[in-house]
Amino acid sequence: MQLHVLGSAAGGGFPQWNCNCVNCDAMRKGSLNARARTQSSIAISEDGEQWVLCNASPDIRAQLASFEPMQPGRNVRDTGIGTILLMDSQVDHTTGLLSLREGCPLDVWCTPQVHEDLSTGFPLFPMLKHWNGGLIWHEMPCTEARSFTIPCAPSLKLTAIPLLSNAPPYSPRRDNPHPGDNVGLFIEDTRSGETVLYAPGLGQPDDNIRAWLERADTLLVDGTVWHDDEMLRREVGTKTGQEMGHLAQSGKGGMIELLDSLPAKRKILIHINNTNPILDEDSPERAVLDRHGIEVAWDGMHLDLSGAS
């Protein structure tokens, strides 16, 4: 199994176009030891040719152009995208579908709740019907008892795990989350036995998701904010990490404490907000992560998960 990080930032990317927080301002001035990042998305493949796109960010065009296997060139019009999986219905994980309209029809797997949000409050499914039939919905089972496979990667066994995280503002379930609004994806390569858990929107880790976290060899999990009240501290917002559906890294019960308790070989943070001090590779917060053996995803990070030591 191969896993490629197309985008590693939270909504807005880094630096965010309208933000002059300490991080964004220093990045533009060239005084920050950091990497620019696009909005969160990964791609997985069993053969390096057909890729499963996990979330379609607004930056999808640049992300595809930066990763040659996504444009294999077998025909005049071609793509390496075999199918698309959506973890939620958030703008920063779905708007890229609009940029893929020339490639319709596209197979899209998501839960019924995500399909409802993207058919009503943010009606991408109805809109894209005008392009060669649009998006072909496949229901993603959202129960640990039902794994599934997809035709372009049959050796990858997939399980969608419900996460306790908030629905987007246009959802009728906003501030009243239901199972299926947001999922993590457990991926098992049935050939090598290697396992990955991808959960960019992990808000409140319950016993259910913890059991899956303990099973994974590689973790790519929510790295949005360092402090729960980070948006207030940086004077760029009024909501806490928990209110946005994200678990902060620091503090009692935070992501660092959670990851320290897990046996995974690699622990990687993804979906990093532009305000997070870990973007600065020279920051004390980044040094804390290094001491705990926690990595920070970057655009272009590539993992060959063959199971070899």
N, C-alpha and C positions, 0 to 999 in steps of 0.2 A: 504493500500500500504506500502510496505517495500522498503527501499533504503539502499544499502550497498556500501560504498566507498572501492573499491578494491585497487586503487592507487590514490595518491593525488599530485604527483609531475609532473613537466613538463618533456620534453624529457631529457633522461639521468638519471633521478631519483636523489635521494639525500642520501648520497653524490654521486656526479657523478664520474664515475670510473677514468677519466683522469683529474679531476679538483682539483686544489689546491688553489681555492679562499678562502677568509677568512672563509666562512661558512664550506666548505668541509674539509678544513685542520683542523679546530677546532673540527668538528664532529669526525674525525678519531682519534684525540688526546684525545677525551673525555672531552673537556673543553667547550662544547656548550650544553646548555639546549635545546635540539631539538630531534625530532623523525626522524629516517630513513624513507624514502618514496620511493615507487615504482612509475612507470609512470602511468599517469592519466587514470582511468577507473572506472565506477560505474556499479552496477547491480540493477535492480528493479524487484519487484514481487508483484502479487496480492494475492498469497497464500502461499509464503514461500517455495514452491517446484520447480516451474518452474520460471526461471529467464531470464530476458531480459538483455543481456550483452551490455552495451553502450560503444563502442570502445574496441578494443582488443590490449592491449599494449604488448611490447616485454617481459614484466614481468608476462605474463598471467599465466604461470605454477605455479609460487610461489603464485600468488594472489588466484588462485583457491584452492590451497592446504591450504591456511590460512583461508578459509571460508567454513566450513563443508557443509552447504546446497548446495553448488555447486557440491558436490559429494554425492548424496543421496543413492547410492548403491542398487537400485532396481533390477539391472541385473548385469551380469558379466562385461559388458562394459556399463557404464552409465554416465550421466552428468545432472546437474541441468540447463544447458544452453538450454533455449527453442528457442531463436533466438538471432541474433546479429544486433545491429544498429550502423552505423558508422556516426559520426558527420562530418568527413572530410576524406581526403586521406593521411594525414600526417603519416610518418613512425612510430612515437610514439603512434599512435592510431590504426594502422592496422597490424603491423608486427606480432603481436600475433596470427594472423590467421594461419601463418605457423606452429606454435606450436600446433594448434588444428587440424592438418591434419588427425590424426588417427580417429577423430570423424566425418569426412565428410561422407555424404553430410551435409552441414550446411546452414541454411537459413540466408541470409544477406540482410538487408534493407539499402539502401543508395540512394543518388540522382544520376541522370544520369551522372553528372560531376564527382562525386567520382568514379562511376563505370568505366567511361572512363579512368581516371587516373590509376585505379587499373587493367586495361586491357591493358595498353600501357606503359606509363613511368615507372610504378612500377607494373608489370603484375601478380598480385597475383591470379586473377581469372583464367587466362590461365594456370598458373603453377599448381594450386591446382586441376585442372580437372583430373590429374593423380591419385588422391586419391579418389576413390569411387565416382566420379562425381563432387567432389570439392564443390564449393560455389554456392548455388542457389540464384540468384539475384532477389530481390523484389524491385521495384522502390518505393522510398520514395517520396511522393508528397511534393513539397517544395513551398507551398503557404498557407497563413493563412486561405484560404477558404476551404481547403481540409484536414481535420483531418483523421486519420486512426487508425485501431486497428490491433492487431496481435493475432493469434489463442491461443498462450500460456498465454495471459493476456487480455482476451476480455473486462474486465471492465475498462481497462486503455485506455483512449482516448488520442491519441498522435497527436501532431502538430509540424511539422518541420518548424522552422523560419529561413529564410535566414539571415546570419550575414555578415557584412562588414569586412572581414578578408582575409588574403592572402592565395593563393593556394601554395602547396609545390613546391620545386625547379624543380621537374620532370614534372610538369603540364604545358601545353601550355598556361595556364591562369595565370602563375606566374607574380606578379606585375600588373596584369590586372584582378582583381577578378570579378567573375560573380555570380549572385544568385544561390546557390546550391553548391558552392565550400566548404562552411562551414556553418553549421546550428546549431542552438540551438534547444533544444527539450522541448516543453511544454507538461507536463503530467498531466492529470486530472483523478482522481479516481472517476468514476461515481457513486460509492456506497457512499462514504463519502463526496465528493465534494472537497477534498483536492487537491491542485495544486502545481506543482514543475516546475521550469524552470532550465534546465541544459544547460549551455553555457560556456564550457571551453576555447573557442576561440573567445571571444568577443573583437573585435578590435575597432570599431567605432560605438557606440550606436546611431542609427538613430531613427526617430519617430516610425517606425514600431516595432522594437524590444522593444522600451521603453513601448509601449502599453502592450506588453506581460509581461514585467518585472513588471508592475504595477498590473497585475492580479494575480501573483503568491503568494502563501502562504509561500513557501520556495524557496530560490534562491541558486543555486550552480553555481557560475560564475567565470570568468577568474581572477586568482590571480597570474599571471606569474611574473610580476616585480613590484617593489615598485616605482622606478624611470624609466621614459621612456628611459633614457640613461644609465641604470644600467649596461649593458654589457660592455660599455666603462669605466664606473667608476671602475668596478671590474677587468678591463684589461683582459677580457676573450673573447671579441668579438667586432665587429664594428657596429652591427645593433641596431637600437632602438626598443623599444617594438612595436611601431606602424608599423615599417617596417616588423616585424615578425608577425604582425596581432594580437597584444595584447594591451589592455588598461591598463596603469600603475595605481597603486592605488593612488599615491600622486599627488598633483598639481591641478591646476584649470581644471575642466572637467574630473578629474580622477575617478577611480572606487569608492573611498570613497565618493566623492561628489555625484556621481550617486546613490549609495546605500542609502545615507542619505535621498534622496528624495522619496524613495520607501516605501510602507506600509507593506512589507513582514514581517511575524512573525520571520523568521530565515533567516539570510543573511550569506552565507558561501562561502569562497574563496577556489577554487580548481585549480589544474594545477599550482603548485608553483615552480618557477625556483630555482635551487640550489644557485643562487646568491642573492635571495631575503632576506633581513634582518628579515622579519617576521617569518622565520623558527626558529630563536632564540627566545624562549618563554620569555626571560628576556630583550629583546631589547626594546628601546623606540618606535620603529615602531609597535611592537606587543601591547604595551600599548595604542597607538593611536587607533588601531583596537578595543581593549577592550572598550575604552570610547565611540566608535561609535556603539557598539553592533554587531560587525562583527566577525564571527568565522573563524577559519582556519581549513580546512578539514585535516584529518589524515587517514592513512591506517587502515582500520578496523572500522571506524566511521559508526555507524548504526542508521538509522532513521526509527522509526515506525510511519508512517504518517496515523494514523487511523482516525484523525479528532477530537479525544478527547482532551479536554483542559488540 
